[in-house]
């Protein structure tokens, strides 16, 4: 499965919004919007999984910089996709990877 990171999302984004946007480029297996555990509000980023590498690459090319809800999206291949060896444990990656993701989120949010 090819995982795509989608950042700088509007806090009002819904799963169906992302699914619909990415389905223009191929089949979407799943959409995971990251939410704040205490408020359930979108944290501004999500992961979209697409079975086809070609479809995922096309989606990344077209969606990177695209506007959704008035915000310019940051879209790229997730570090935990099929393009290379998977790092981290079963919990979804190392603390170093989580720190990098949070740093990226804070930079995006501050823009």
Beta strands, then each sheet from edge to edge (+ up, - down):
strand 1: 2-7
strand 2: 30-35
strand 3: 42-50
strand 4: 67-68
strand 5: 71-72
strand 6: 74-77
sheet 1: 2+ 3- 1+ 6-
sheet 2: 4+ 5-
end
